[in-house]
Amino acid sequence: MSRSRFGRSCLYGALLAASAGAAHAGETDPAFEVYGAVQLDYIQNFRRADPDWTAALRPSRIPTTKGQFGSDGEATLSARQTRFGVRASAPAGSQALTSQFEFDLFGVGDDAGKTTFRLRHAWASWGPLLAGQTNSLFMDADLFPNVVDYWGPTGMVFVRNPQIRLTFVDRSGFKLAVAIETPNTDIDVGQIREIDPDLGANLRDVTPLPDVTAQARYVGDWGHVQLSGLLSKLAAETIGTPDNRPRASRLGWGLNLGTSFNISSATTLRAGVVYGHGIASYMNDGGTDLAPRTVAVGPGLALGLEPEAVPLLGIIAYVDHRWSKTLTSALGYSMTRVKNTNFQTGAAYHKGEYASGNVLWEPMRNLLVGGEVMYGKRTDNNGASGDDIRTQLTFKASFSSNDLKPR
């Protein structure tokens, strides 16, 4: 996917919401915080995955051909989850001007597999208006469970986008907001390359309009519930031809429903379901937005091609449990399933599954040590499949300027 990816942390999602809420409430006390974490992960893979993704489990990067990336077994030590950020708030008229800048070291895209700077947050808000890169309104950050794997469950919406957001209501636990966000169309040309290699090589995604997202959210003592929506224009054209033809566009749309429910003071259930057409660029892993389909164009057996916004279903269900003041666990399962078109290749991604369980120990507030077991499986359009089993041992030390006390 070409969309800029992200790291993940429910903690920082909560801090972001708190900062935005304070700004909306008109908090006038200036504040400035420097924060971050130093983290080392030892990952032992018992299978083999794409070498650019040894430091995170992504079902879409699991091979379905045995030996594609070498023999089974690989050890990785990674400091890529190390992060650094600053947050500030200051009075600006009747509202507070709040901003956040944060990065980690987990390379993605052209930097996949590298330990390098990667932007997570860069935004500012004033009252109900927010501009910059942060969590998409289409996602629900509170669905992300208390895991230490960097990428996390496959079947949930998770992306941080440049956006302009307007929050209409933010009071008494209820929030209603809309945004325009940076668009993206992930294209699978399917079998076109086999019929016309030049056409297949020159098809490009285009982004004529921003995506529109909306969110309705309620938070109570019992947990939260959130419904989010997405509308997008998915478009493609051909480079180097008259009028860039063939070219076409389709409507993309999606609905995302999620909740966290406090079963007890020690146990929280997180569950969500997302469905849409052409929403893969917003998913945590796997799928494509636009792909060709064969259609009848005349009498007899005459066939033509047209683009389709590819249907996708994602689910997630996790339980977080606190055994004691210092010991916690998270256990759950997630899945992404794509309804492939009839002109995608047999190797096209069809289904991804992800399951994990862990035990995390926090002997003090700024120190975490934990172990996690993960399982991932990829199934292709032709039924071929591959799986991955790995363990992760994590050491994490967090810091914040708010913890400094004058002598």
PALODO-105578 format. One record per residue (C-alpha): residue number from 0; z negated, y, x; chain. Coordinates in steps of 0.001 Angstrom, whole numbers. Last residue first. Layout:
# PALODO-105578
guba kolfi->NUM, z->Z, y->Y, x->X, nudo->A
...
//
This chain:
# PALODO-105578
guba kolfi->406, z->-43751, y->19532, x->15158, nudo->A
guba kolfi->405, z->-40967, y->20186, x->12651, nudo->A
guba kolfi->404, z->-39863, y->17139, x->10639, nudo->A
guba kolfi->403, z->-36440, y->15569, x->10811, nudo->A
guba kolfi->402, z->-35690, y->13153, x->7967, nudo->A
guba kolfi->401, z->-33461, y->15662, x->6172, nudo->A
guba kolfi->400, z->-31234, y->15631, x->9267, nudo->A
guba kolfi->399, z->-30220, y->12147, x->8214, nudo->A
guba kolfi->398, z->-29897, y->8836, x->10028, nudo->A
guba kolfi->397, z->-28939, y->5244, x->9250, nudo->A
guba kolfi->396, z->-29262, y->2174, x->11482, nudo->A
guba kolfi->395, z->-27182, y->-858, x->10499, nudo->A
guba kolfi->394, z->-27032, y->-4415, x->11899, nudo->A
guba kolfi->393, z->-24775, y->-6799, x->9997, nudo->A
guba kolfi->392, z->-24164, y->-10559, x->10232, nudo->A
guba kolfi->391, z->-21015, y->-11673, x->8425, nudo->A
guba kolfi->390, z->-19850, y->-15133, x->7408, nudo->A
guba kolfi->389, z->-16321, y->-16270, x->6629, nudo->A
guba kolfi->388, z->-14265, y->-18553, x->4428, nudo->A
guba kolfi->387, z->-10590, y->-17923, x->3738, nudo->A
guba kolfi->386, z->-8110, y->-19406, x->1283, nudo->A
guba kolfi->385, z->-4394, y->-20032, x->975, nudo->A
guba kolfi->384, z->-2085, y->-20566, x->-1966, nudo->A
guba kolfi->383, z->1496, y->-21439, x->-2904, nudo->A
guba kolfi->382, z->2058, y->-21222, x->-6668, nudo->A
guba kolfi->381, z->5521, y->-19606, x->-6531, nudo->A
guba kolfi->380, z->4174, y->-16130, x->-7380, nudo->A
guba kolfi->379, z->1594, y->-16413, x->-4604, nudo->A
guba kolfi->378, z->-2080, y->-17353, x->-4772, nudo->A
guba kolfi->377, z->-4648, y->-15794, x->-2442, nudo->A
guba kolfi->376, z->-8231, y->-16990, x->-2024, nudo->A
guba kolfi->375, z->-11367, y->-15389, x->-610, nudo->A
guba kolfi->374, z->-14861, y->-16663, x->135, nudo->A
guba kolfi->373, z->-17714, y->-14692, x->1658, nudo->A
guba kolfi->372, z->-21172, y->-15464, x->3094, nudo->A
guba kolfi->371, z->-23416, y->-12523, x->3996, nudo->A
guba kolfi->370, z->-26259, y->-11921, x->6439, nudo->A
guba kolfi->369, z->-28442, y->-8852, x->6767, nudo->A
guba kolfi->368, z->-30243, y->-6340, x->8931, nudo->A
guba kolfi->367, z->-30900, y->-2825, x->7645, nudo->A
guba kolfi->366, z->-32796, y->103, x->9195, nudo->A
guba kolfi->365, z->-33295, y->3624, x->7841, nudo->A
guba kolfi->364, z->-35905, y->2912, x->5168, nudo->A
guba kolfi->363, z->-37901, y->327, x->7100, nudo->A
guba kolfi->362, z->-37961, y->-3481, x->7235, nudo->A
guba kolfi->361, z->-34710, y->-3498, x->5232, nudo->A
guba kolfi->360, z->-33602, y->-7133, x->4969, nudo->A
guba kolfi->359, z->-30395, y->-8200, x->3250, nudo->A
guba kolfi->358, z->-29606, y->-11682, x->1903, nudo->A
guba kolfi->357, z->-26041, y->-12260, x->826, nudo->A
guba kolfi->356, z->-23586, y->-13830, x->-1600, nudo->A
guba kolfi->355, z->-19835, y->-13516, x->-1931, nudo->A
guba kolfi->354, z->-16818, y->-14295, x->-4090, nudo->A
guba kolfi->353, z->-13238, y->-12992, x->-4005, nudo->A
guba kolfi->352, z->-10099, y->-14139, x->-5799, nudo->A
guba kolfi->351, z->-6553, y->-12787, x->-5540, nudo->A
guba kolfi->350, z->-3632, y->-13635, x->-7779, nudo->A
guba kolfi->349, z->137, y->-13142, x->-7851, nudo->A
guba kolfi->348, z->1254, y->-11636, x->-4529, nudo->A
guba kolfi->347, z->5002, y->-12087, x->-4033, nudo->A
guba kolfi->346, z->6038, y->-15082, x->-1905, nudo->A
guba kolfi->345, z->8182, y->-16580, x->-4691, nudo->A
guba kolfi->344, z->10241, y->-13417, x->-4760, nudo->A
guba kolfi->343, z->10117, y->-10878, x->-7556, nudo->A
guba kolfi->342, z->13005, y->-11010, x->-10011, nudo->A
guba kolfi->341, z->11236, y->-12611, x->-12994, nudo->A
guba kolfi->340, z->8459, y->-10014, x->-12885, nudo->A
guba kolfi->339, z->4974, y->-10929, x->-11739, nudo->A
guba kolfi->338, z->2001, y->-10690, x->-14107, nudo->A
guba kolfi->337, z->-591, y->-9810, x->-11470, nudo->A
guba kolfi->336, z->-4143, y->-11175, x->-11423, nudo->A
guba kolfi->335, z->-7082, y->-9630, x->-9553, nudo->A
guba kolfi->334, z->-10409, y->-11462, x->-9420, nudo->A
guba kolfi->333, z->-14082, y->-10837, x->-8660, nudo->A
guba kolfi->332, z->-17179, y->-13010, x->-8230, nudo->A
guba kolfi->331, z->-20889, y->-12428, x->-7657, nudo->A
guba kolfi->330, z->-24140, y->-12537, x->-5701, nudo->A
guba kolfi->329, z->-26127, y->-9665, x->-4194, nudo->A
guba kolfi->328, z->-29500, y->-10085, x->-2485, nudo->A
guba kolfi->327, z->-32494, y->-7928, x->-1545, nudo->A
guba kolfi->326, z->-35568, y->-8095, x->748, nudo->A
guba kolfi->325, z->-37740, y->-5149, x->1881, nudo->A
guba kolfi->324, z->-39772, y->-4151, x->-1167, nudo->A
guba kolfi->323, z->-39485, y->-7690, x->-2519, nudo->A
guba kolfi->322, z->-36926, y->-10042, x->-4068, nudo->A
guba kolfi->321, z->-34610, y->-7233, x->-5205, nudo->A
guba kolfi->320, z->-31609, y->-8593, x->-7089, nudo->A
guba kolfi->319, z->-28026, y->-7356, x->-7420, nudo->A
guba kolfi->318, z->-25865, y->-9389, x->-9807, nudo->A
guba kolfi->317, z->-22091, y->-9176, x->-9675, nudo->A
guba kolfi->316, z->-19207, y->-9491, x->-12149, nudo->A
guba kolfi->315, z->-15725, y->-8071, x->-11449, nudo->A
guba kolfi->314, z->-12432, y->-8282, x->-13315, nudo->A
guba kolfi->313, z->-8882, y->-7064, x->-12674, nudo->A
guba kolfi->312, z->-5721, y->-7430, x->-14748, nudo->A
guba kolfi->311, z->-2278, y->-6191, x->-13687, nudo->A
guba kolfi->310, z->1019, y->-5553, x->-15492, nudo->A
guba kolfi->309, z->3955, y->-4425, x->-13273, nudo->A
guba kolfi->308, z->5650, y->-1180, x->-14278, nudo->A
guba kolfi->307, z->9123, y->-2630, x->-14581, nudo->A
guba kolfi->306, z->12382, y->-1594, x->-12964, nudo->A
guba kolfi->305, z->15745, y->-2663, x->-14412, nudo->A
guba kolfi->304, z->18298, y->-5188, x->-13250, nudo->A
guba kolfi->303, z->21380, y->-6505, x->-14992, nudo->A
guba kolfi->302, z->22540, y->-9761, x->-16477, nudo->A
guba kolfi->301, z->25741, y->-10918, x->-18184, nudo->A
guba kolfi->300, z->25205, y->-14436, x->-19560, nudo->A
guba kolfi->299, z->27126, y->-14065, x->-22797, nudo->A
guba kolfi->298, z->27294, y->-10663, x->-24397, nudo->A
guba kolfi->297, z->26017, y->-7600, x->-22573, nudo->A
guba kolfi->296, z->23263, y->-6142, x->-20437, nudo->A
guba kolfi->295, z->20669, y->-8952, x->-20557, nudo->A
guba kolfi->294, z->17676, y->-8104, x->-18384, nudo->A
guba kolfi->293, z->16517, y->-9086, x->-14887, nudo->A
guba kolfi->292, z->13310, y->-7492, x->-13666, nudo->A
guba kolfi->291, z->12731, y->-5249, x->-10622, nudo->A
guba kolfi->290, z->9268, y->-4230, x->-9349, nudo->A
guba kolfi->289, z->6990, y->-1186, x->-9641, nudo->A
guba kolfi->288, z->3248, y->-890, x->-9069, nudo->A
guba kolfi->287, z->2479, y->-3769, x->-6702, nudo->A
guba kolfi->286, z->-477, y->-6132, x->-6379, nudo->A
guba kolfi->285, z->-3460, y->-6609, x->-4108, nudo->A
guba kolfi->284, z->-6737, y->-5010, x->-3152, nudo->A
guba kolfi->283, z->-9241, y->-2388, x->-4276, nudo->A
guba kolfi->282, z->-6957, y->-1346, x->-7087, nudo->A
guba kolfi->281, z->-5651, y->2211, x->-7511, nudo->A
guba kolfi->280, z->-2252, y->1488, x->-5953, nudo->A
guba kolfi->279, z->-2003, y->-1591, x->-8202, nudo->A
guba kolfi->278, z->-1983, y->497, x->-11416, nudo->A
guba kolfi->277, z->1648, y->-8, x->-12510, nudo->A
guba kolfi->276, z->872, y->-1357, x->-15974, nudo->A
guba kolfi->275, z->-2783, y->-1566, x->-16940, nudo->A
guba kolfi->274, z->-5975, y->-3540, x->-17190, nudo->A
guba kolfi->273, z->-9459, y->-3060, x->-15762, nudo->A
guba kolfi->272, z->-12605, y->-5065, x->-16475, nudo->A
guba kolfi->271, z->-16114, y->-4382, x->-15243, nudo->A
guba kolfi->270, z->-19504, y->-5895, x->-14611, nudo->A
guba kolfi->269, z->-22591, y->-4940, x->-12603, nudo->A
guba kolfi->268, z->-25858, y->-6688, x->-13530, nudo->A
guba kolfi->267, z->-29044, y->-5257, x->-12058, nudo->A
guba kolfi->266, z->-32257, y->-7142, x->-11248, nudo->A
guba kolfi->265, z->-35640, y->-5934, x->-9918, nudo->A
guba kolfi->264, z->-36887, y->-3617, x->-12685, nudo->A
guba kolfi->263, z->-35306, y->-5994, x->-15167, nudo->A
guba kolfi->262, z->-31871, y->-6664, x->-16653, nudo->A
guba kolfi->261, z->-30846, y->-3184, x->-15529, nudo->A
guba kolfi->260, z->-27271, y->-2952, x->-16756, nudo->A
guba kolfi->259, z->-24335, y->-1563, x->-14797, nudo->A
guba kolfi->258, z->-21183, y->-990, x->-16792, nudo->A
guba kolfi->257, z->-17428, y->-788, x->-16457, nudo->A
guba kolfi->256, z->-14287, y->-187, x->-18495, nudo->A
guba kolfi->255, z->-11011, y->788, x->-16790, nudo->A
guba kolfi->254, z->-7875, y->1595, x->-18787, nudo->A
guba kolfi->253, z->-4434, y->1915, x->-17210, nudo->A
guba kolfi->252, z->-1042, y->3562, x->-17462, nudo->A
guba kolfi->251, z->2255, y->3763, x->-15606, nudo->A
guba kolfi->250, z->5344, y->5163, x->-17288, nudo->A
guba kolfi->249, z->8640, y->4165, x->-15695, nudo->A
guba kolfi->248, z->11223, y->5810, x->-13480, nudo->A
guba kolfi->247, z->14743, y->5104, x->-12279, nudo->A
guba kolfi->246, z->17185, y->5651, x->-9444, nudo->A
guba kolfi->245, z->20428, y->3972, x->-8456, nudo->A
guba kolfi->244, z->21431, y->6470, x->-7311, nudo->A
guba kolfi->243, z->20349, y->9105, x->-4796, nudo->A
guba kolfi->242, z->22723, y->11667, x->-6351, nudo->A
guba kolfi->241, z->25484, y->10073, x->-4253, nudo->A
guba kolfi->240, z->23850, y->7496, x->-1907, nudo->A
guba kolfi->239, z->21886, y->7930, x->1327, nudo->A
guba kolfi->238, z->18382, y->7120, x->17, nudo->A
guba kolfi->237, z->18034, y->5192, x->-3211, nudo->A
guba kolfi->236, z->15513, y->6251, x->-5845, nudo->A
guba kolfi->235, z->12146, y->5154, x->-7208, nudo->A
guba kolfi->234, z->9705, y->6457, x->-9804, nudo->A
guba kolfi->233, z->6327, y->5644, x->-11315, nudo->A
guba kolfi->232, z->5099, y->8493, x->-13504, nudo->A
guba kolfi->231, z->1347, y->8175, x->-13988, nudo->A
guba kolfi->230, z->-1308, y->8058, x->-16697, nudo->A
guba kolfi->229, z->-4831, y->6785, x->-15990, nudo->A
guba kolfi->228, z->-7965, y->6217, x->-18059, nudo->A
guba kolfi->227, z->-11675, y->5750, x->-17449, nudo->A
guba kolfi->226, z->-14470, y->4327, x->-19588, nudo->A
guba kolfi->225, z->-17986, y->4288, x->-18153, nudo->A
guba kolfi->224, z->-21314, y->2689, x->-19086, nudo->A
guba kolfi->223, z->-24590, y->3228, x->-17252, nudo->A
guba kolfi->222, z->-28007, y->1719, x->-16513, nudo->A
guba kolfi->221, z->-31061, y->1120, x->-18709, nudo->A
guba kolfi->220, z->-32670, y->4494, x->-17930, nudo->A
guba kolfi->219, z->-29488, y->6176, x->-19142, nudo->A
guba kolfi->218, z->-26095, y->7205, x->-17773, nudo->A
guba kolfi->217, z->-23036, y->7881, x->-19936, nudo->A
guba kolfi->216, z->-19493, y->8293, x->-18637, nudo->A
guba kolfi->215, z->-16122, y->9447, x->-20006, nudo->A
guba kolfi->214, z->-13411, y->9733, x->-17378, nudo->A
guba kolfi->213, z->-9854, y->11030, x->-17241, nudo->A
guba kolfi->212, z->-6960, y->10649, x->-14816, nudo->A
guba kolfi->211, z->-3530, y->12282, x->-14610, nudo->A
guba kolfi->210, z->-1216, y->11297, x->-11753, nudo->A
guba kolfi->209, z->766, y->14092, x->-10152, nudo->A
guba kolfi->208, z->4486, y->14458, x->-10918, nudo->A
guba kolfi->207, z->7778, y->13890, x->-9061, nudo->A
guba kolfi->206, z->6391, y->11213, x->-6707, nudo->A
guba kolfi->205, z->9255, y->9234, x->-5210, nudo->A
guba kolfi->204, z->9271, y->5620, x->-4008, nudo->A
guba kolfi->203, z->12148, y->4595, x->-1782, nudo->A
guba kolfi->202, z->15014, y->2096, x->-2037, nudo->A
guba kolfi->201, z->17088, y->2182, x->1146, nudo->A
guba kolfi->200, z->16410, y->-1275, x->2612, nudo->A
guba kolfi->199, z->16950, y->-3136, x->-666, nudo->A
guba kolfi->198, z->20155, y->-1238, x->-1311, nudo->A
guba kolfi->197, z->21463, y->-2046, x->2170, nudo->A
guba kolfi->196, z->20485, y->-5736, x->1875, nudo->A
guba kolfi->195, z->22365, y->-6190, x->-1430, nudo->A
guba kolfi->194, z->21877, y->-9622, x->-3013, nudo->A
guba kolfi->193, z->19116, y->-11049, x->-780, nudo->A
guba kolfi->192, z->17483, y->-7629, x->-378, nudo->A
guba kolfi->191, z->17369, y->-7261, x->-4177, nudo->A
guba kolfi->190, z->15172, y->-10382, x->-4445, nudo->A
guba kolfi->189, z->11999, y->-8396, x->-5027, nudo->A
guba kolfi->188, z->12216, y->-4685, x->-4216, nudo->A
guba kolfi->187, z->8402, y->-4418, x->-4441, nudo->A
guba kolfi->186, z->7469, y->-753, x->-4749, nudo->A
guba kolfi->185, z->4057, y->929, x->-4429, nudo->A
guba kolfi->184, z->4293, y->4227, x->-6282, nudo->A
guba kolfi->183, z->1835, y->6957, x->-5328, nudo->A
guba kolfi->182, z->580, y->10137, x->-6949, nudo->A
guba kolfi->181, z->-2077, y->12548, x->-5664, nudo->A
guba kolfi->180, z->-4543, y->13275, x->-8437, nudo->A
guba kolfi->179, z->-4741, y->15542, x->-11483, nudo->A
guba kolfi->178, z->-8171, y->15461, x->-13009, nudo->A
guba kolfi->177, z->-10147, y->15119, x->-16237, nudo->A
guba kolfi->176, z->-13906, y->15047, x->-16886, nudo->A
guba kolfi->175, z->-16525, y->14056, x->-19491, nudo->A
guba kolfi->174, z->-20109, y->13343, x->-18458, nudo->A
guba kolfi->173, z->-23101, y->12301, x->-20543, nudo->A
guba kolfi->172, z->-26588, y->11833, x->-19094, nudo->A
guba kolfi->171, z->-28072, y->14730, x->-21034, nudo->A
guba kolfi->170, z->-25496, y->17120, x->-19554, nudo->A
guba kolfi->169, z->-22146, y->17163, x->-17770, nudo->A
guba kolfi->168, z->-19336, y->18175, x->-20130, nudo->A
guba kolfi->167, z->-15924, y->19668, x->-19370, nudo->A
guba kolfi->166, z->-15646, y->18568, x->-15735, nudo->A
guba kolfi->165, z->-12388, y->19780, x->-14190, nudo->A
guba kolfi->164, z->-10906, y->17983, x->-11207, nudo->A
guba kolfi->163, z->-8191, y->18843, x->-8685, nudo->A
guba kolfi->162, z->-7394, y->15830, x->-6529, nudo->A
guba kolfi->161, z->-6921, y->14261, x->-3103, nudo->A
guba kolfi->160, z->-7701, y->10594, x->-3729, nudo->A
guba kolfi->159, z->-10448, y->8111, x->-2879, nudo->A
guba kolfi->158, z->-9630, y->4637, x->-4131, nudo->A
guba kolfi->157, z->-11506, y->1751, x->-5743, nudo->A
guba kolfi->156, z->-10531, y->128, x->-9037, nudo->A
guba kolfi->155, z->-11990, y->-3370, x->-9235, nudo->A
guba kolfi->154, z->-10671, y->-6905, x->-8910, nudo->A
guba kolfi->153, z->-10793, y->-7404, x->-5125, nudo->A
guba kolfi->152, z->-14512, y->-7287, x->-4403, nudo->A
guba kolfi->151, z->-15563, y->-5761, x->-1044, nudo->A
guba kolfi->150, z->-13579, y->-4002, x->1651, nudo->A
guba kolfi->149, z->-16336, y->-3386, x->4213, nudo->A
guba kolfi->148, z->-18374, y->-6567, x->3760, nudo->A
guba kolfi->147, z->-22036, y->-5475, x->3613, nudo->A
guba kolfi->146, z->-22590, y->-6080, x->-105, nudo->A
guba kolfi->145, z->-24812, y->-4235, x->-2604, nudo->A
guba kolfi->144, z->-22278, y->-4289, x->-5431, nudo->A
guba kolfi->143, z->-19496, y->-1766, x->-6144, nudo->A
guba kolfi->142, z->-19538, y->-1239, x->-9909, nudo->A
guba kolfi->141, z->-21387, y->2058, x->-9436, nudo->A
guba kolfi->140, z->-18274, y->3585, x->-7858, nudo->A
guba kolfi->139, z->-16404, y->3515, x->-11184, nudo->A
guba kolfi->138, z->-12761, y->4359, x->-10542, nudo->A
guba kolfi->137, z->-10206, y->6289, x->-12618, nudo->A
guba kolfi->136, z->-11879, y->9594, x->-11754, nudo->A
guba kolfi->135, z->-10794, y->8964, x->-8179, nudo->A
guba kolfi->134, z->-13593, y->9245, x->-5620, nudo->A
guba kolfi->133, z->-13127, y->12121, x->-3157, nudo->A
guba kolfi->132, z->-10453, y->14235, x->-1526, nudo->A
guba kolfi->131, z->-10363, y->17934, x->-2344, nudo->A
guba kolfi->130, z->-10920, y->20246, x->-5302, nudo->A
guba kolfi->129, z->-13771, y->20335, x->-7839, nudo->A
guba kolfi->128, z->-14244, y->22709, x->-10776, nudo->A
guba kolfi->127, z->-17136, y->22451, x->-13265, nudo->A
guba kolfi->126, z->-19432, y->24775, x->-11286, nudo->A
guba kolfi->125, z->-18006, y->25258, x->-7823, nudo->A
guba kolfi->124, z->-16999, y->22099, x->-6024, nudo->A
guba kolfi->123, z->-15773, y->21357, x->-2497, nudo->A
guba kolfi->122, z->-14124, y->18256, x->-1096, nudo->A
guba kolfi->121, z->-13365, y->16282, x->2060, nudo->A
guba kolfi->120, z->-14572, y->12695, x->1723, nudo->A
guba kolfi->119, z->-13506, y->9442, x->3418, nudo->A
guba kolfi->118, z->-11290, y->10462, x->6329, nudo->A
guba kolfi->117, z->-10522, y->7842, x->8947, nudo->A
guba kolfi->116, z->-11159, y->8287, x->12696, nudo->A
guba kolfi->115, z->-10357, y->5199, x->14758, nudo->A
guba kolfi->114, z->-11347, y->1612, x->15511, nudo->A
guba kolfi->113, z->-7946, y->-7, x->15062, nudo->A
guba kolfi->112, z->-6822, y->-3011, x->13007, nudo->A
guba kolfi->111, z->-4854, y->-911, x->10546, nudo->A
guba kolfi->110, z->-3941, y->2472, x->12070, nudo->A
guba kolfi->109, z->-521, y->2675, x->10370, nudo->A
guba kolfi->108, z->-2308, y->2080, x->7077, nudo->A
guba kolfi->107, z->-6030, y->1589, x->7713, nudo->A
guba kolfi->106, z->-8428, y->2312, x->10604, nudo->A
guba kolfi->105, z->-12155, y->1910, x->9951, nudo->A
guba kolfi->104, z->-14005, y->4499, x->12030, nudo->A
guba kolfi->103, z->-15822, y->6476, x->9315, nudo->A
guba kolfi->102, z->-15449, y->9982, x->7963, nudo->A
guba kolfi->101, z->-17318, y->12489, x->5818, nudo->A
guba kolfi->100, z->-17013, y->16101, x->4709, nudo->A
guba kolfi->99, z->-18927, y->17338, x->1656, nudo->A
guba kolfi->98, z->-19078, y->20611, x->-260, nudo->A
guba kolfi->97, z->-21178, y->22425, x->-2850, nudo->A
guba kolfi->96, z->-20810, y->26025, x->-4021, nudo->A
guba kolfi->95, z->-23676, y->26619, x->-6423, nudo->A
guba kolfi->94, z->-23172, y->28507, x->-9674, nudo->A
guba kolfi->93, z->-24090, y->31908, x->-11130, nudo->A
guba kolfi->92, z->-22615, y->33749, x->-8171, nudo->A
guba kolfi->91, z->-22122, y->31479, x->-5203, nudo->A
guba kolfi->90, z->-25435, y->29966, x->-4071, nudo->A
guba kolfi->89, z->-25144, y->27455, x->-1218, nudo->A
guba kolfi->88, z->-24746, y->23690, x->-898, nudo->A
guba kolfi->87, z->-23835, y->21653, x->2168, nudo->A
guba kolfi->86, z->-23064, y->18067, x->3113, nudo->A
guba kolfi->85, z->-22121, y->16691, x->6522, nudo->A
guba kolfi->84, z->-20856, y->13262, x->7443, nudo->A
guba kolfi->83, z->-20694, y->10486, x->10016, nudo->A
guba kolfi->82, z->-19815, y->6808, x->9759, nudo->A
guba kolfi->81, z->-20060, y->3486, x->11618, nudo->A
guba kolfi->80, z->-18244, y->865, x->9545, nudo->A
guba kolfi->79, z->-15756, y->358, x->12391, nudo->A
guba kolfi->78, z->-18354, y->-1007, x->14838, nudo->A
guba kolfi->77, z->-16779, y->-4473, x->14835, nudo->A
guba kolfi->76, z->-17540, y->-7811, x->16489, nudo->A
guba kolfi->75, z->-14974, y->-10427, x->15489, nudo->A
guba kolfi->74, z->-14948, y->-14217, x->15915, nudo->A
guba kolfi->73, z->-11960, y->-16342, x->14871, nudo->A
guba kolfi->72, z->-11498, y->-19912, x->13669, nudo->A
guba kolfi->71, z->-8418, y->-21669, x->12341, nudo->A
guba kolfi->70, z->-5184, y->-21818, x->14340, nudo->A
guba kolfi->69, z->-2662, y->-18994, x->14444, nudo->A
guba kolfi->68, z->-1523, y->-16202, x->12146, nudo->A
guba kolfi->67, z->1063, y->-18169, x->10148, nudo->A
guba kolfi->66, z->-713, y->-21448, x->10926, nudo->A
guba kolfi->65, z->-752, y->-22650, x->7334, nudo->A
guba kolfi->64, z->1557, y->-20665, x->5061, nudo->A
guba kolfi->63, z->-324, y->-18969, x->2217, nudo->A
guba kolfi->62, z->-1751, y->-16364, x->4592, nudo->A
guba kolfi->61, z->-4785, y->-14288, x->3557, nudo->A
guba kolfi->60, z->-4080, y->-10544, x->3683, nudo->A
guba kolfi->59, z->-3969, y->-10087, x->-114, nudo->A
guba kolfi->58, z->-7386, y->-11788, x->-328, nudo->A
guba kolfi->57, z->-8924, y->-8926, x->1694, nudo->A
guba kolfi->56, z->-12029, y->-9813, x->3732, nudo->A
guba kolfi->55, z->-12862, y->-7123, x->6273, nudo->A
guba kolfi->54, z->-13153, y->-6934, x->10090, nudo->A
guba kolfi->53, z->-10346, y->-9458, x->10780, nudo->A
guba kolfi->52, z->-7868, y->-7307, x->8871, nudo->A
guba kolfi->51, z->-5235, y->-6327, x->11463, nudo->A
guba kolfi->50, z->-5114, y->-9968, x->12637, nudo->A
guba kolfi->49, z->-3884, y->-11099, x->9174, nudo->A
guba kolfi->48, z->-6165, y->-13996, x->8268, nudo->A
guba kolfi->47, z->-7439, y->-17222, x->9856, nudo->A
guba kolfi->46, z->-9954, y->-19832, x->8664, nudo->A
guba kolfi->45, z->-13613, y->-20176, x->9648, nudo->A
guba kolfi->44, z->-13979, y->-16428, x->10223, nudo->A
guba kolfi->43, z->-17179, y->-15354, x->11966, nudo->A
guba kolfi->42, z->-17889, y->-11665, x->11523, nudo->A
guba kolfi->41, z->-20449, y->-9817, x->13665, nudo->A
guba kolfi->40, z->-20803, y->-6348, x->12170, nudo->A
guba kolfi->39, z->-22246, y->-3334, x->14017, nudo->A
guba kolfi->38, z->-23299, y->-170, x->12220, nudo->A
guba kolfi->37, z->-24377, y->3322, x->13260, nudo->A
guba kolfi->36, z->-25025, y->5421, x->10174, nudo->A
guba kolfi->35, z->-24496, y->8937, x->8923, nudo->A
guba kolfi->34, z->-26090, y->12207, x->7914, nudo->A
guba kolfi->33, z->-26048, y->15929, x->8605, nudo->A
guba kolfi->32, z->-27530, y->17909, x->5735, nudo->A
guba kolfi->31, z->-27393, y->21540, x->4614, nudo->A
guba kolfi->30, z->-29083, y->23169, x->1637, nudo->A
guba kolfi->29, z->-29129, y->26579, x->-12, nudo->A
guba kolfi->28, z->-31342, y->26893, x->-3119, nudo->A
guba kolfi->27, z->-29227, y->28215, x->-6018, nudo->A
guba kolfi->26, z->-28867, y->25203, x->-8315, nudo->A
guba kolfi->25, z->-26475, y->26139, x->-11100, nudo->A
guba kolfi->24, z->-26697, y->22965, x->-13152, nudo->A
guba kolfi->23, z->-23088, y->22198, x->-12369, nudo->A
guba kolfi->22, z->-23771, y->22409, x->-8655, nudo->A
guba kolfi->21, z->-26762, y->20109, x->-8959, nudo->A
guba kolfi->20, z->-24661, y->17605, x->-10883, nudo->A
guba kolfi->19, z->-21958, y->17662, x->-8204, nudo->A
guba kolfi->18, z->-24558, y->17012, x->-5515, nudo->A
guba kolfi->17, z->-26145, y->14186, x->-7492, nudo->A
guba kolfi->16, z->-22766, y->12586, x->-8161, nudo->A
guba kolfi->15, z->-21928, y->12714, x->-4463, nudo->A
guba kolfi->14, z->-25305, y->11259, x->-3547, nudo->A
guba kolfi->13, z->-24732, y->8409, x->-5991, nudo->A
guba kolfi->12, z->-21321, y->7686, x->-4493, nudo->A
guba kolfi->11, z->-22930, y->7873, x->-1062, nudo->A
guba kolfi->10, z->-25383, y->5152, x->-2000, nudo->A
guba kolfi->9, z->-22759, y->3048, x->-3761, nudo->A
guba kolfi->8, z->-20918, y->2851, x->-464, nudo->A
guba kolfi->7, z->-17244, y->2196, x->205, nudo->A
guba kolfi->6, z->-14629, y->2965, x->2754, nudo->A
guba kolfi->5, z->-11317, y->4342, x->1781, nudo->A
guba kolfi->4, z->-7619, y->3844, x->1571, nudo->A
guba kolfi->3, z->-4825, y->6373, x->1766, nudo->A
guba kolfi->2, z->-2059, y->5187, x->-555, nudo->A
guba kolfi->1, z->793, y->3468, x->1223, nudo->A
guba kolfi->0, z->0, y->0, x->0, nudo->A
//
